[in-house]
């Protein structure tokens, strides 16, 4: 009986240690005055991203970290990220291109995106609902940088859209 209790305790600790109750994604968006492009980096938990991609119907044959050089997966990831992270410049919804991505040893995915050249309007609207359908406690945050000035915005499931006035 003691062995059974010890095994049960071990697996309870194991499963509770791998789970987490807080979900965050971070983004940094910088306007490059020279190229006139928005340069974006997104930081997301790879395990959560895989879970959400599968839940949305995307078939993953391998873990994301094993697909860094796979062009087909890269395009699939770009489409997926563009559904959960959107920028509108004035009235124009921007198309964002995934330049590349890395997965760090600590399980975070860093995705690097950019817009086509644009002239900034007085307002940028951000929708950052990435992972929010799968994780009701998801909280996302972006930092927008222009001319070394920073503005931040926080996104919650109840308010996944924010406006930054330039």
N, C-alpha and C positions, 0 to 999 in steps of 0.2 A: 504494500500500500504506500509506503514511504517513497519507493521508486516511482510509482505512478504520480504521486503528488509532486515530486521533484521534476519529472518530465513536464507535467502540466505547468508548473511555475516557470520552467525554462522557456517553454514556447510562448507563454503569456508575456514574459519580459521581451523576448525576441520580437514578437509581433507589435508590441506597443512601442518598442524602440525604433522600428522601421517606419512607423506611421508618424505623421506630423499634423497638427491641427491648424497651423497657420500657413497660408499660401500667398506668396508674393511673386511679382514679376516687376522688373525695373526696365526703364527705357531712358536713353539719352538721345536727344534730337538736337543737332547743331546745324545752324545755317552757315554754309561755307560761302562767304562773300565773293571769293574768286570764281568758283565753279557755278555759283547760284543754285546749288543743290542742298537739300536737306540730307544730312548724314545721320543715320540712325543705328544705334546698337540696342539690342534687347537682351535681357538676362532672364532666363527662365529655368526652373527646375526640370531637368531632362525627363525624370521619371513621371512627373505630372503631365508634361507635354506629350509623352508617349501614350499615357492613359487617355488624355483628352482626344488625341488624334484617332486612336482606336475607337473611342466612343462615338466620334463623328463619322465613322465608317471607313477610315483610311486603314488599309492593310499594311502592316509593317512586318516584313519578312525578317528583319534584323533590328537590333537596337540602333538608335540614332547615332551613337558614337562610332558605329561600324559603317556608316553611310556618308561620311564627310566628303568623300570623293565621288559619290554617285550622283551624276547629273540629273537623272530622272527623279530621285528622291529630293534633290535640291529644289527642283521646280515644284514638286508636290508640297514641300515645306513652305516655299514662297507663297503659293496660293493659300495655304492654311494660315500663315501669319497675316496675310492681307485681309483675311476675314475677321481676325481678332484685334488687329491694330490698323486703324485708319486715320488719315490726316486729310482735312479739308482746308484749302487755302482760299479764304473768301467763300465763294460758291463752288469752287472747283475741287472735286475729289481727286486726290493725287494717287497715281499708280506708283507703288514702291517695288523696287527690284532688289532681290536678295543677292548680295555680292558673294557672301559665303557665311560659314558658321563653324564654330569650334565647340567641342565639349571638353570641359575641364575635368581633372581627376576628382574633384569634389562633387561632380554630378550636375553642374550648371551648363546650360547651353547658352552660347553667345552668338546671336545672329546679327549680321551686319547688312544694312539695307541703305538704299539711297533713292531719292526722287530724281526726276528729270529736272533740268534747270527751270527755275521759276522766279518770278518777281513776287516778293512777299506782299500779301494784302494786310490790312490793319489787324485782322483776326485770323488765328489758326484754330480750327476745331479738331480735337483729338478724341477718338473713340478707342479705348483700350480695354476691351472686354475679353481679352485672351484668358482662357481657362475658367472663366466665370460660370459657364454652364455646368461644368463638371464639379467645381468646387465653390459652394456658396459662401465660403469665408475668404475667397480670393480678394486680394487687395493689390492693385497695380499703381505704379508711380512713374511719372516721367519728369525729367529735367530738360527744359528747353534752353538752349544757349544761342545767343546772338550777340556779336560784338563783346564777348566776354561777360555779358550780363546773363544771369540765370533766373529762370522762373520755374516753379514746380507745380505739378497738378497730381492729385490723388484720385484714383478711380475705384469705385465700389460697385458691387452688383446692382445696387439701387440707383447708382449714378455713374454709368460707364463712359459718359461723354463730358468733356470739359473744354472751355474756350480760353485761349491765351490771347490777350490783347497786346499788340506790339507797340 
